[in-house]
């Protein structure tokens, strides 16, 4: 069997933005090397999403809309730019886990188009937490709120990189989960994680030494929270799915925002 063509940075960026956002980017390759590049570039897609969300939030604050409305808009933009796929994944995983059924039945529940009571409750609580945390951060300072929104979006995509590492199996033989499961070498995932933590520290410096510590801690705790959920999903479902990746992203983003609101 011939070796696959090596991927390029362009292929990786196309895969990342074409699968993780609604931006008009055409995915030219849908193979394992391209998926590897895409998952390694996932935090860059988060940076663009976070920057767009922050721009809308700050614009509303500048126009005098108030911190609560700005927080709602800041949370809404990532949902729009991802077609709500991460939120949908979170709801589906909540329904699958909440069902208490064996893996095969739980996966079937997750594939259904409707959302069950566990999914609805989880979505409401997570969105309320995100809006409340962002409003609190904006109340403290516009800079703190903006930094929290950007870091949350980047951390949400970083955990996708980490979850796509070698050794994490897919729960199904098809779908996005199967396409990206196990494509990222552990060393590559660690390198991206360190790069994001370093960038978060640099951003946190805008708020002083306390900001550096808080921002890096937020990234680390988001990775821990996502990892705990990932391991639970692998135990329950036998691996990862596209819905699991969405749930991981929302878990990480919420963790970052909550940490940003503390203190």
N, C-alpha and C positions, 0 to 999 in steps of 0.2 A: 504494500500500500504506500503510495507516495506521501512524503512528509507534507504537512500543510504549509501554505505560504506564510512567511513570517508577518506578523502584524506590525503596523506603524502607529505612531502617535495619533495620526489622523483617524485611523480605523478605530482606535480605542475611544477617542473623543466622540466620534460619530455614534458608536455603540452606547456610550454613557448618556449622551444628550438625547439620542433617538429613543432609548428605552426608558429613561428616568424622567424625561420632561416632555411637554407638548411642543417644544420649540421645533420649527420646521427643519429638522436635520434628518437626512435620509441615511439609514443604516445600510451600508454597502456590503457588509460581511456579517454573517450570522454563524460563525464557527467558534470553536473553543479558543483559539488564539485571540480573536477579536473580542470575545467575551472577557478574556483575561485582561486585555488592555482596557476595556470598558469599565470593569469593576475596579481596576487600579485608578482610573480617572474619575470614579464616582464622586469623590469629594469636590471636584471642580464643578460638576453639575450642581452640587449643593451650594457652592459659593455663588453661582449665578442666580439660583432660586432665592437664596437668602438676601442677596443684594437687591433683587427686584422687590421682595417683600418689605425690606427695610425702607426702600425709596418711597413706596406707597404709604407706609406708616408715618415716616417723617414728613411727607407732604401734607398729610392730614393734620399732623400736629402743628405744622407751620400755618395751616389755614384756620387753626383754632378749633379743631373738631373735638379735642379732648383725648386723654390717654386711653379710655376704654374703647372708643370707636377706632382709634389708631391700632390698638391691639387686635381687635376683631379683623381689621383689614390685613394686618401683618400675618395673621394666622390663615386668612382666606387665600392669600396669594399663592403660597405653596400648594394648597389644595387644587387651585385652578391650574397651576403650571404642571401638575402631575395627573390631571383628570381625576383627582380624588382616589387614585389607585392605592396609595399608601393607607389612607383611611379605610378604604374598602377592605384591604388586606387585614388591617387591624380588627375590623368587625368580624370578618370571616374566621380569623384565628380565635377570637373570643368565643364565637359560636361553636367552633370545633372543639376547643378545650373545655368549654362549659358543658358540652353535651355529655361528657363522661363516657362516650362510646369508644369501641376499639378503633384502631388507626384507620382501617378501610372505611368504616361508617363515618368517622369524623371528617375524613378527606372528602367524602361525598357531600356531607353537609356544607363544607367550605366551598364547594364548587357551585352550590345552588345560588341563584341570582338574588333571592330575597335575603333579608337580614333578620336574624332572630333576636330574642330579648337580650341575650348576653351581648350581642354585637351592638345593639342600640344603646344599652346602658354604658358599655365601654366607650363608645364614640362620644356620648354626651359628657361623661366625666373627663375624658382626655381633652376634648375641645374646651371645656370650661376651665380646666387646669391651665391649659396653654394661654388662653385669653387672660385669665386672672394673673398669671405669673408675668406675662408681658406688660399688662397694665401697671403692675407694681414696679416693674423695672423702668418703664417710661416715666412713672411718677418720680422716681429717684433722679433720673436724668435721661435726656434723649439719647445720649451717647451709650449709656448702660443698656437701654432697651434695644437700640440698633445693634450693638455688639451681641447681645443675647440672641436676637433673631438670626443674625448671620451665622454665629457659632452653632446654633441649634440646627440650621439647615445643613451645614457642613458635617456636623457630627452624625446627623441622620443618614447621610450617604457614606460616611466612614464605616459605620457598622455593617453596611452592605458589603464593603470591601472585606471586612474581617469575617463576615459570615460566609463569603464565597471562597474561603481558604481551603487548601487541600485537607482532606479528611472529613469534611462535612458532606454527607450524602444527600441526594435528592429524594424526596418522598414519592415522586412520580417519574415515569420515564419521559414525560413531555412537559412543555410549559417553560416559563422563564426560569423557574427554580432549577429545572434539569439543565437548562442551557448554561447557567453560571455556577452551579454547585461544584465546588472543588477546583475551580480554575485558577485561583490565585495562590501562588506559593506562599508558605508561611512567612518567609523572609520578606517577601514583597508586601504582604499585609502589615507586618510589623513596621516596615520602613514608612509606609503611608501613614500609619498611626502616629509614628514619631513626628512626621512632617506636619500633620494636622495639629498635634499638641504644641509643637513649636510655633506654628502660625497663630494658634489661639493665645499663647503666651504673649506674642508680639502685639496682638490686638488688645489683650487685657492690660497691657502697659499704658494704654490710653487712660485707664482709670487708676493708675498707680500700682504699687506693689500688691495691695489687696486685690486689685483687679486681675493681676497675673495669676495669683494663687486661685482665685475663684473660678476664672475661666478654664484653667488647666484642670482643676478639680471637676468642673462640670463635664468636660470631655471624657475624663477618666471614668466618672460615675455613669455617664451615658453608655460607655462601652461595657461596663460591668453589668448594668441593667439589661442591655441588649443580649449580652452573652448568657445571662441566666435564663432569659426567655428562649434564646436559641437552643440551649441544651434541653430545656423542658420540651420544646417542640420536636426536637430530634427524638427524644425518648417516646413521646406520645404518637408522633406521626411517622416515625422511621426516617425522617430527613426533612429537608426544607422544600418549600414551594414559593411561588411568587407572592402568595398571601403572607407567608412567614416573613419574607423580606420586607413587605410593607409594614407589618406589625413591628418589626425591629426598628425601622426608621422612625415611626411615630413614638415608640418607647424612648428612643434616644433623644429625639427632639424635645419631648416633654420633660425628660430628666434635666436637660440643659437649662430649659426655661425655669423650672422650679428652683434649681440651684441659683440661677441668676436673681431670683426674686427674694432669696433668703438674706437676712442681715439688714 
